[in-house]
Amino acid sequence: MTPRATRFGLAAVAVCAGLQLATPSRADDSDTHSAAWRLGVGPLLGGLAFDPSLENYRWDVSPSLQAGAQASLLHGRFAVGARAWRTHTTQATGFPGDSHAPRVALTGVELVGQGRMLSYRGVELWGAVHGGRLFLAYDPDQLVVDTGIGAPITVAFESIAEWDYGFGIEIRGDLRPQLALALQAERTSFSLDTAHRSGDEIVASRERFDQWSLRVQASWLWGL
C-alpha cells in the first residue's frame, strides 16, 4: 500500500471515530434496546476483489465469493466482535507448458471494533476497524512439472500466515427485535514475501496488498 493510501486509510478511520463521538443519534425505538447489552451472531456472504497487482504473481484476481460468520457484543453506540471468513482463488506456476493452477484457500480470523455514527428511522451507519490473521493454503501443495529440459521439477507450495488489518463502513437495520441485516464494505491490507525475475536475477521482496469486500450479514440478537 502506498504512503498516500496509508494516509487516506488513517484519515478515514479518524473521521469515522470523530463522527461517532460527535454526532448525536436520532432518538427512536432503536435507542431503547441499544442501551442494553446484546449479543449478535450470524452468517455473512458477499464478494471479495483482490489487489490487481497480485496478477503479477500469476494469481487469478477475478472477484471471488466470500462466506463466513461473525459474533458481536453490542452496547449503546459501540460493538466488539470476532469473525471468520473464507474465499478461494488460483495461482499458476508460470512454467512453460504447465496448465496446472493450484487452488489457494484464504481464511481470515479477525477481531472487529465498531462505532455507530448516524441513526435515522431505524437505519444505522457504523464505522469499523478490524485486524487479525490471514491464512493461505494450497491444494495441491506440491506439483511435479516436466519442463522438457532435464529432470522434472517438484514445486512445493507452503502454507502462509500473515497479519491483516483494515477499515470499513456498515449500513444496518433491524428487521425485527431479534433480527438485523447489514451491508458491509471493507478494505483489508496484508503483506506477502514475493519473488520475481528482473533480467537474469531473482529479486525477493516483501510487498503489501489490498483487498476489498462487499457483503451482507444477518444477525440474530439476544439481550443479555
Secondary structure per residue as TSV (DSSP state, phi and psi in degrees):
chain	resnum	aa	ss	phi	psi
A	1	M	-	360.0	134.6
A	2	T	-	-73.2	158.3
A	3	P	H	-56.7	-36.0
A	4	R	H	-63.7	-42.7
A	5	A	H	-65.8	-36.9
A	6	T	H	-62.8	-44.5
A	7	R	H	-63.2	-39.5
A	8	F	H	-61.9	-43.8
A	9	G	H	-62.9	-45.1
A	10	L	H	-64.8	-38.1
A	11	A	H	-66.0	-39.7
A	12	A	H	-63.4	-41.9
A	13	V	H	-63.6	-42.2
A	14	A	H	-63.8	-41.3
A	15	V	H	-63.3	-43.4
A	16	C	H	-59.6	-44.6
A	17	A	H	-65.7	-41.0
A	18	G	H	-64.7	-43.6
A	19	L	H	-63.1	-39.9
A	20	Q	H	-61.7	-38.4
A	21	L	H	-82.4	-29.3
A	22	A	H	-97.8	-22.2
A	23	T	S	-92.9	121.9
A	24	P	-	-73.1	140.4
A	25	S	-	-81.9	149.0
A	26	R	-	-65.2	132.1
A	27	A	-	-76.5	112.8
A	28	D	S	-149.2	-169.2
A	29	D	H	-62.7	-27.7
A	30	S	H	-66.4	-28.8
A	31	D	H	-67.7	-26.4
A	32	T	H	-65.2	-50.2
A	33	H	H	-81.8	-21.9
A	34	S	H	-73.0	-16.0
A	35	A	T	-73.2	-16.7
A	36	A	S	-95.4	165.6
A	37	W	E	-77.1	134.3
A	38	R	E	-136.6	149.0
A	39	L	E	-112.3	126.1
A	40	G	E	-118.4	129.0
A	41	V	E	-135.5	136.0
A	42	G	E	179.8	172.9
A	43	P	E	-83.8	160.8
A	44	L	E	-132.5	146.8
A	45	L	E	-151.7	135.5
A	46	G	E	-178.6	-154.1
A	47	G	E	-121.8	151.9
A	48	L	E	-127.8	131.6
A	49	A	E	-108.6	125.4
A	50	F	-	-81.6	159.8
A	51	D	-	-61.5	125.2
A	52	P	G	-58.0	-26.9
A	53	S	G	-69.2	-15.9
A	54	L	G	-65.1	-19.5
A	55	E	G	-64.0	-25.2
A	56	N	G	-64.1	-19.7
A	57	Y	G	-109.8	25.2
A	58	R	T	65.8	26.0
A	59	W	B	-77.5	146.8
A	60	D	-	-82.2	111.8
A	61	V	-	-98.9	17.6
A	62	S	S	-62.9	148.3
A	63	P	-	-54.2	141.0
A	64	S	E	-125.5	150.7
A	65	L	E	-71.4	134.1
A	66	Q	E	-120.3	128.4
A	67	A	E	-137.1	150.4
A	68	G	E	-180.0	-156.7
A	69	A	E	-150.2	154.2
A	70	Q	E	-141.5	142.6
A	71	A	E	-124.9	132.4
A	72	S	E	-134.2	146.1
A	73	L	E	-108.7	118.4
A	74	L	E	-110.9	139.6
A	75	H	E	-152.2	115.6
A	76	G	T	60.9	-125.1
A	77	R	T	-96.7	12.7
A	78	F	E	-126.0	155.6
A	79	A	E	-151.5	142.8
A	80	V	E	-129.6	149.7
A	81	G	E	-165.2	-176.2
A	82	A	E	-138.7	149.3
A	83	R	E	-149.1	161.7
A	84	A	E	-136.1	140.7
A	85	W	E	-143.4	165.4
A	86	R	E	-148.2	144.0
A	87	T	E	-151.0	172.9
A	88	H	E	-138.9	153.8
A	89	T	E	-153.8	-167.5
A	90	T	E	-132.5	158.4
A	91	Q	B	-137.7	116.0
A	92	A	-	-76.0	157.9
A	93	T	-	-80.9	-32.2
A	94	G	-	86.0	-0.9
A	95	F	-	-73.1	138.3
A	96	P	T	-58.4	132.9
A	97	G	T	80.2	-2.2
A	98	D	-	-98.7	117.6
A	99	S	-	-98.7	1.2
A	100	H	-	-75.1	138.8
A	101	A	-	-134.0	99.5
A	102	P	-	-55.8	145.1
A	103	R	E	-80.0	135.6
A	104	V	E	-110.2	118.4
A	105	A	E	-98.0	123.3
A	106	L	E	-107.5	125.4
A	107	T	E	-124.2	126.8
A	108	G	E	-111.8	135.1
A	109	V	E	-125.6	114.3
A	110	E	E	-137.5	152.8
A	111	L	E	-98.3	144.2
A	112	V	E	-128.4	135.1
A	113	G	E	-121.3	134.0
A	114	Q	E	-133.6	151.9
A	115	G	E	-139.2	133.1
A	116	R	E	-78.9	125.5
A	117	M	E	-98.3	-40.9
A	118	L	E	-140.8	151.1
A	119	S	E	-146.3	128.5
A	120	Y	E	-147.5	118.9
A	121	R	T	50.9	44.5
A	122	G	T	84.3	-4.0
A	123	V	E	-104.2	129.2
A	124	E	E	-120.5	143.9
A	125	L	E	-111.0	122.7
A	126	W	E	-117.4	142.6
A	127	G	E	-99.8	151.1
A	128	A	E	-145.4	148.0
A	129	V	E	-127.8	152.3
A	130	H	E	-150.2	160.2
A	131	G	E	-164.7	152.6
A	132	G	E	174.6	-145.7
A	133	R	E	-119.3	140.2
A	134	L	E	-114.8	125.6
A	135	F	E	-113.0	131.5
A	136	L	E	-117.4	128.5
A	137	A	E	-132.4	141.3
A	138	Y	E	-107.2	145.0
A	139	D	E	-139.5	112.4
A	140	P	S	-74.7	162.4
A	141	D	S	-91.7	1.1
A	142	Q	E	-144.9	141.9
A	143	L	E	-133.6	139.3
A	144	V	E	-103.7	117.3
A	145	V	E	-113.3	126.2
A	146	D	-	-98.2	104.6
A	147	T	-	-82.4	-8.1
A	148	G	S	85.0	-1.8
A	149	I	S	-127.1	108.2
A	150	G	S	76.4	-160.9
A	151	A	S	-74.2	153.3
A	152	P	-	-57.3	150.7
A	153	I	E	-107.4	131.3
A	154	T	E	-95.9	120.5
A	155	V	E	-105.9	121.8
A	156	A	E	-103.9	135.0
A	157	F	-	-112.8	105.3
A	158	E	-	-82.2	148.0
A	159	S	-	-66.2	149.8
A	160	I	E	-128.3	140.6
A	161	A	E	-131.0	125.0
A	162	E	E	-136.2	156.1
A	163	W	E	-78.3	145.0
A	164	D	E	-133.1	160.7
A	165	Y	E	-157.3	161.6
A	166	G	E	-178.5	-169.7
A	167	F	E	-147.4	166.2
A	168	G	E	-173.3	-176.3
A	169	I	E	-131.6	159.9
A	170	E	E	-143.9	134.0
A	171	I	E	-106.0	121.5
A	172	R	E	-129.5	145.3
A	173	G	E	-147.3	145.4
A	174	D	E	-86.0	119.6
A	175	L	E	-75.9	-32.0
A	176	R	E	-157.9	170.7
A	177	P	T	-56.0	-29.3
A	178	Q	T	-106.0	8.6
A	179	L	E	-144.6	127.8
A	180	A	E	-125.9	152.4
A	181	L	E	-128.2	136.6
A	182	A	E	-135.5	145.2
A	183	L	E	-108.7	120.5
A	184	Q	E	-113.9	136.6
A	185	A	E	-128.2	127.4
A	186	E	E	-141.6	155.4
A	187	R	E	-122.3	131.6
A	188	T	E	-127.7	138.9
A	189	S	E	-117.8	146.1
A	190	F	E	-154.3	163.4
A	191	S	E	-116.5	150.0
A	192	L	E	-138.2	145.9
A	193	D	E	-77.4	126.7
A	194	T	E	-125.5	162.5
A	195	A	E	-143.6	135.9
A	196	H	E	-147.0	159.6
A	197	R	E	-87.2	134.1
A	198	S	E	-129.1	97.4
A	199	G	T	69.4	-122.5
A	200	D	T	-96.7	5.2
A	201	E	E	-111.6	152.1
A	202	I	E	-101.7	119.5
A	203	V	E	-102.1	121.8
A	204	A	E	-101.3	136.0
A	205	S	E	-152.9	174.4
A	206	R	E	-118.8	123.4
A	207	E	E	-123.6	151.3
A	208	R	E	-104.3	138.0
A	209	F	E	-126.2	159.0
A	210	D	E	-121.7	153.1
A	211	Q	E	-141.7	154.0
A	212	W	E	-124.2	137.0
A	213	S	E	-123.6	140.5
A	214	L	E	-134.1	117.0
A	215	R	E	-150.5	166.7
A	216	V	E	-113.5	138.4
A	217	Q	E	-127.0	133.9
A	218	A	E	-103.5	138.2
A	219	S	E	-129.3	129.2
A	220	W	E	-92.5	131.2
A	221	L	E	-112.6	138.0
A	222	W	E	-129.2	134.7
A	223	G	E	-76.0	143.1
A	224	L	-	-113.8	360.0
